[in-house]
Amino acid sequence: MKIGREDFEALIKGEKTIAPYIELDPLAGAYSVFGVKTASNPNYMVKAIYEMYEANLNKKLAVKAVRKLFRSVGAGSVGLNNLLKKLGMNLKPEEFLMLVFKLQHQQGWGAPFELVSASEKRIVIRTKHTFESQVLKDWNMAVCGLHQGWIEGVLTSVTGKTWFCLEKTCHAKGDEYCEFVADRVPASWKFRAEAVVKGDASITEFIEHKPIEGKITLMEEPVVMMPRFIFTSMTNSLKKTMGEAPASGVNYRAYKDMGKENVEHYRKMSIFFDLSRTKLDADLTELHKRFTAFGAPSITGGKLAYGNHVVNDNFEVVDSIEKEKGSKATVFQKIGDKAIRISTNVVTAEGKRAVGTELIKVVYDAVITKGQTYYGTADVVGQKMVVAYEPIKNDAGEIIGILFVGTPEDKVLGLSMEGIKKIKPQTLSDMAFAFYAQMGWFNFVKEEWDEKTKTKTITLSHTVESESFGNIGKNVCYCTAGLLAGIIEGAFGIRVDAKETKCKSKGDEHCVFTITSKKD
């Protein structure tokens, strides 16, 4: 059934339901809404998804994993948003979000939602129950990762900004409502780290595994993982060739270095990421400001213009950005299903401006298809740069082009050295502990400080060594001891020794380590 603006307005007002626009073709096994194929999610399917993740992680991380999965589903709502704009309906983010959930509710996804409050940077919504809070009530905890991810994806897709959603109360743990608080946040490393340490996010959300390439990356940086069987084989091999005491010393020193390197990675990454975003956002703002001073963007006579200022083959603004800000700048025009460079200060190896060349697909999909601002790194004429691409929208909200800025990576790294000194040591050590805990190296129980003896005691419920070797009647966690010492040394800038005083492999309840200042 064809749908128009008046139908959407009636849906928003509650004068119509989605029912007339749902089509079921049982022979083809197809289910369509507004003529678009979609999927329904019966109870058993939702529960199966959660329990699949739970079996490999745990309940809390299962919720986080589902949240990440459905963040992508929510991002798909950009298609509906574009349809509404073509119909002349420019809904506020909270209005669009409520429309999405009204449509989902009418397909059986939980109870109706109500808008509690809304501002430019925070939206609060709630419902009596969600689909997952009903089928996972026996978990007795906040379970609505599906809806958290959905909300983040929807809001990110329609605003082009990063949103982070928390479920404050949940029907599955006995609360009256499932209430969600969505905040527009800077997509900075600092925010990510704080969310991981607080338990609001999982480090696994920022890990990408590329098995064909044999690579695992954490927040876009390569990391090394060591499965247990490799760890056990390596340790036993060292013992046979060197003896137990020397092998233990080698493991301690090697993992101490690894712990220090990891902390240094977090330290540099946090400053580099934040400074990159600060510099790129400032350059984008300035580039946007200089163009919009001429007027609103539009396509006039087949060319992109701001007011009467035609951008195609006009290099005045982009050259001024490079002269005053030291940054590369480009304007792309959307032509058909491509984005073509029409004004740039980027010069090719042949000494010509790179006009007429096409934008790569991954960036096109993020900026044009999804309407998001894209951040990353790129090789620009042989120079490694941090880059940002922002959609250009006309008065009707249609994306007609892209603004690009880029700044040399080494320039940002130079700025970062002062900022590195300002990061709190405890934040760095907490981040490192959270990373290794969530990757299965150990399970953190508590951290204590004895002011009188200047001794830090760290209690772990188990370690990768104690689980690998089992109860063999002696301490085995030399690698973990070195790792903890390296993390403390790297974060706090002091020399320390770490010693395991209790071990599960010796029959103790926990693996306990004391960290003391190293005597010169």
N, C-alpha and C positions, 0 to 999 in steps of 0.2 A: 504494500500500500504506500502510495506517495505521501510524503510528509512535508509540511511547509511551516512557515514561521508561526502562523496562528495555532497550529497543533502544539508546537513546543510551548507557546505561551499558555495554552490551556492545560498542558501537563504541569507546568510550574505552579499554576493557580489551583491545581487539584480538580479541575473541571473535566479532565480526561484521564484515562490510565493508558499504560503502554500496551495493554492486551490486543487492541486491533492491529498493532504493528508487528506482532509476533507471528511468524509463519513456521510451521513444523512440516517437514517432508519426511515421513517415516521410512519411505522406500529408499530414499537417498541417505537417510540418517543425518539430515541437515536441519539446523535450527537457526533461524534468522531473525534479527531485529532491525527494523528500518531497511530491510533488504540486504543487510550485512550478516554473513555467517558468523555465529558466535557459539559459545559453549555454556551449558548449564552445569551446575556443580552440586549433585546430590550429596547428602550427608556422608555416605561412605567414602566418597571421593576426597572430600576435605579432610576427613579423619585419616585416610590412607596417606595423604601427602604429609601431614604432621607426623604420623607415626613412623613413616619412612625416615624422616630426618632424625626423629628421636632415637631410633635404633642405632644410628651412626654417631650421634652427638649426645644431646640430652634435651630435656624439655625446653629449657630456656634458650639454648642455641637453636633448637628446632623452630621456635617462634621467630628468631632472628633470620633464619634461613628462608622461611616462608615469606617474611617481610621483604627480603631482598628480591625474591622471585616475583611477588606481586607489585613491587615498585615498577617493574617493567610493564606489567599489565596496565597499571594506572597511567603510565606514560602514553599508552596507546589511545587515550582519550583525546589526544590532540586532534584526531580526525573528526570527532564530534564537535570540538571547539571550532575547527575550521568551517564545518558545515553551518554552525550557528552564525558565524561571522559573515558568511556568504548570504545568509538570510537577513543580515542587518542587525543581528543580536550580539551586542558586546557585553557579556555578563561579567560581573565582578568575580574574582577567584572563588569567593565563598558561595556566590550564587551558582556558579558552574559546578562546584563540588556538591552542593545540595541537589542539583539536578541529576548528577551522575548517580548519587545514592538513591534518589527517588526512583530512577529507572531500574536500578539494581533491586531495590526492595520489591518492586512490582513483578520482578522475575523470581522472587523467593529468597532474596539474600537478607535474612534477618528482619528486624522491626524498623519502622520509619525513623529517620534521623531528624534531630532538631538542631538549629544553629543557636549556640549559647552566646557567643560573642565573636566579633571579627574586627580586625584592624589590618593595616598594611603588612605587618610583620607577625601577627598571631591570629590563628583561627581556632576556635574551640567548638566542637560538635559532640553530640551524644545520642545514644539510642538505648532502648530498654535491653536489647540483646542483639548480638550479631550472629551470623551463620555459625562461625566457629565457636563462639562462647556457649552455644547450645550443645553442640556435639562433643565438646571437650570439657564439659562441666566437671568431670571426674579428675581433671588435672589440678583443680583448685588453685589457679594462679591466673595472672593476666595472659591470655592466649591469643589476642586478636592481632597477630603479626600480619595476617592477610590484609586487614583493614588499615593497619599502620602503613604498610608498603603502598597500598592503593592510594591512600591520601597523599603520601609523599610524591608518588608518581603523577597523580592528577594535577596537584598544585605546581609541581616543577614544570610539567608540560605546558601549562597555560600561562605561567608567569615568566618562564625562562630563568628563574632563580632557584636556588637550592632550598628545600624544605626538609625539616626533621620532625617526625611525629612520635609522640609518646602516648601510651595508653595509661591514663592516670588512675582510672577505676575500671573494674571489669565484672560483668555479670557472672563469669565462670568462677570467680573467687568470692561470690556472695554479695557484691556491691549492687546497688539499685540500678546503676547505669554502666554501660561501657562508654567512658568519656575519653575523647582524644584531643590532645593539644598539639597543634601543628605550628611550628615556629620557622620563619624565614631566617636562615642562618648563613654566615659566610662558609663556603666549602673549604675551610682551611684545615691544615694538618692539626693545628692546636685544638680545634673543635672536635675533630675525629678522635684525637688522643684522649681528651677529657671524657668523651662519651664512652670509650672503651674502658678506661679506668673506673668510671662510675658504674659500669655494667649496663649502660643504656644502649650500647652497640657492641657487636662482636667483631673481633679482629678479622674473622673469616669474611666479613663483608668487603674487606679491602684486599683480599688475596685473589689472584687470578692464576689458575693452573693451566699451563700449555703443555700437555703431555707429549705431543708430537715434537715440540721444540726442546723438551726436557727442561723447561723453565718454570719457576714459581716466582711471582712478583708480589711484593707487599707495598701498597700505595705507589705503584709504578716503579719500584726499585727491586732488583733481583735479590732473592734470599735463598739460603740453602737449607733443605730439610734432610733429616737423617732417620729413615725408618728403623724400627727396633732391631730387626734381624741384621741390618748392616752394622748398627752400633755394637751389638753383641759380638758379631764376628770380628770386628776391628779390635775390640777390647781383648778378646781371647787370643787373637793373633799377636798382639803386643806382649801379652803375658808370656806366651810361649817363647818368643824371641828375646825378650829382655828380662823376664822375671816380673813378679807381681808388684814389688815396690817401685822399680823404675818405671814400669808401665803406668802405674797410678800417678806418678809424678808428671809423666808426659801428658796424660789426659788432663790433669789439673791445669797445667800451664797452657795447653792448647785451648781449652774451653774458657780459661780466664781471658785470653786474648780475644776469643770470639765474643764474649760478653762485652768487653770494652769496645770492640768494633761496632757491635749492634747499637750501643748507646750513642756512639759518635754518629752513626747513620741517622738515628732519630733526631739528634741535635741539629745536624745540618739540614735534614729534610724539613724539619719544622720551620726553620728560619727561611730557607730557600723557597718553600711553598708559599708562605705568607707574604714574603717580599715580592715574589713573582706576581701573585694575585694583586697586591697593592699597586705595583707599577703598571700592570696591564689594565686594571680597572681605571686608573687615573688617565692613562693614555686613551682608552676607549671613550671615556667621558669627554676628554678634550676634543678628540676627533669628531664625535657626535655633536658637540657644542658648536664647533666651527662650521660644520655643514648646515645644521638646523638654523644658524643665524641667517641663512639665505631664504629659509622657508621650509615648509613641510615636504617630505620626500614623495615622489610620484614617478610614474613612467609616462613620459611625454614624447610623442613622436618616435616611440621605440627606444628611447634613451632614458637613463635614470637621471632625475634632476631634483634638486632641493630648491623650491620656489622657481625662479628663472635661471638658476645656476645649473647648467648641464655638467654632469660629472665625467661622462665619457671623454677620454683623451684630454682631460683637464687635470693638470698635476699641481696646481697652486696649493691646495690644502694639504695633500699628502707630503709635499716637499717641505711645507712649513713645519709639519710634525717632526720630520727627520732633523731639520735644522735646529729646532728649539728643544726637542725632547730626546733626540738621538735614537728614535725608534723607527722601524719600518712600518708603513701604513699602506693599505690597499682597499679599494672598493670593488666589490663583485656585484654584477647584475644577474638576477635570475632570468634566464632565457630558456623557455621550455622546461626541461627537467635537468638543466645544468646551471652552474653558477660560473660566470666568466669574468675575469679580471678586466676592468674598464679604466681604472686609474690606480697607479702604484708608483712608489719610489724604489721598489725592488728592481735591481738591474741584473740581467743575466750575465753569464761568463763572456758573452759576445759584446757586452756593453750596451745592450738594448733593454728598455723597460719591458717587464714581463706582462704586457697587456695582451688580451686575447687568449690567454691560457685558462685551463679549466680547473676548478677546485676538486680535490679528491673526494671520493664518495663518502668516506666515514664522517668527514666534517659536514658535507652537504646534508647527510641524513640527520645529524644532530641539530644543525642550525636551521635548515630549510624545512625538513620534514617534521622535526619535533619542536622547532621554535625555541631552542635553548642556546645559551651562550656557551661556546666550546673553548676549553682551556687545554693546553698541552705543550709538547715540545716538537720542534720541526727543524729540518735542515733547510735553511734559506740561503740559496746560492753558496753552499759550502760552509755556512756558519751555523752552529747550533744555537737555536733561539727558543725562548719561551714565548708562546703565542696565544692569542685570543681572537675568536670570531663571534661577532654579535649580529643578530638579524636586523635588517632595516625593514620597518613596517610603514605602510602608507596610512592615510587617515581611516581607512576601512579595516585596519588591523591585518591586512594581507602582507605576507613577506615578499618583498620585491628585490631584495639584495642583501649584502653582508658587508659589515665593516670589519677590517682586520688590523691588528697591531701586533708587533713582535719586537722583543728586545733581546740583545745578546745574553746568553746564559752566563757567561763569565762576568758580565757587568753586575748581574744580580748576586752572583757568588761573592764578588768583591764587597758588596754592600752588607752581606750576611755576617761577616766576621764579628762585627760589633754586637749584633743581635744575639749571636751564639752565647755570649757571656751572660745574658740576662735570663736564660731559661732556668726555671727552678729545678734543682737536682732531683727532688722527690718526684716531680712529674716524669722525668726521664726514667728513673728506676721503676716507678709504677708502670709505665708504659712497657718497659722491657719484661717485667714480671708478668703482666697481662698477656703479652705476646706468647711467651714460652708456655704459660699455663694453658692458654686456649689452643695451642698446637700440640698439647698432650705430653710435654716434657715433665711437668709436675703439676700438682694441685696445691695451690697456695692456701694455707690455713690462717697463719697470723705472722705479724712482724712486731718484735718488741725491742725496746731500747732501754739499756741500763745505764743511767747517767753516771753512777758512781764508778763503774768499771769501764765505761765507754765501750760497751759491747752490744752489738745488734744480734738478736736471735731470730732466725727465720725457721718457721715450722711448716713443713710440707706433708700432705697426707700420703704422698708417694712420689717417686721419681721414675724416669724412664729406665734407670739402671736397676732400681729395686724391683720393678715389675719384670724386667728382662731376666734377672738372675734368680728371682724368687728367694725363699728363706734358706740361705746357705750359712747362717750363723756368724756373719761378719759384715762390717761396713763395706759398701760397694760404690757409694755415690761421689767418686772423685771428680767426675766430669761436671756434675751439678755444683759441687763445692767451688770448682774453678769458675763456672759460669756466674754464680752468685757474686763471687769476689770481683770478677771483671765488671759486672753491672754496677756494683757499688763504687769501684775505683773510677770507672768511666763517668758516672753520674756526679759524684761528689768531689772528684779530683784529689782523692787521698789514696795512699797505699795501704792495702789491707791483706789479711790472711783469712781464709775461711776453712773451718774444720767441721766435719760431720761428727756430732756427739751421740746421736741416736739414729738407727736405721731399720727400716722395715725388713730388710734382708737379714737382720740380726735378731728379728723377733719383736722389735719395738713397735709401738702403735703408730708412730710417725717417723719421718726422716727430719731430724733437727740439726741446724747448722748455726755455729757461732761465728760472727765476723768481728775481728779485732784489728786495731791499727797495727801496721807492720813495723816492727822495730828495725831501725837502721843498723 
